[in-house]
Amino acid sequence: MLINDVESIVGLTKKSIRYYEEHNLIHPKRNDENGYREYNEEDIQRLKTIKFLRELGVSIKELEQLFNKEFSLHACMEDRMHKIEQEEKKYASVKRLCKTLLDSGSDIDNVDIDECFQRMNVLNKEGFTMRTIEEEHSKKIRASIYSALGFCSLFIVLGFVLLYAQLVEPIPWVLWIFIVVCIMFPVMVIPFVLKSRIDEIKKGEIDEASKY
């Protein structure tokens, strides 16, 4: 089957699937006639395993070690349990901080922000944050939309400049139309690229390479 089918079955983006291929976690064969990658049932099961373990927080490096038999599943889960326990302690610290603020009865203007900031900063330095994935995704989606609008505006303005130039000092209309089409083509393509980008962000796999 082709990558579109795999994307639908497993629920991973094409970008993620190719990323796992780059790390040699799956090895689809290429069709000699058309050059397309073809995935079999073994690839599907491997991708399901990868997705499941990623949801448990297993890193790409650990996956490589697991599949290369350099790291046992038992050792991997022991490591995950230890890290989860560490995360639980951090959440407990945040919970105590919230309770302290609740019990103080203070409003926002009377909070000892220096002490609170220092306690939270210690957790941040350890890589802990309470910001949700949804918040991060929203930021990335907004940034993508602003970038797309910026590029569209630039090309549209350029189109009007060319129109003005054509009225002032005409060139052959055929050539002018060709130039305008070349300039406006990105404006028509950008919405489709933006939609694809937003879909990847919503699926939560856009930062695959940067997570671990």
Secondary structure, DSSP 8 states (H G I E B T S, - for coil): --HHHHHHHH---HHHHHHHHHTTS---EE-TTT--EE--HHHHHHHHHHHHHHHTT--HHHHHHHHTTSS-HHHHHHHHHHHHHHHHHHHHHHHHHHHHHHHH---GGGS-HHHHHHHHHHHHHTT-----HHHHHHHHHHHHHHHHHHHHHHHHHHHHHHHHHHHHS---HHHHHHHHHHHHHHHHHHHHHHHHHHHHHHTT-TTHHHH-
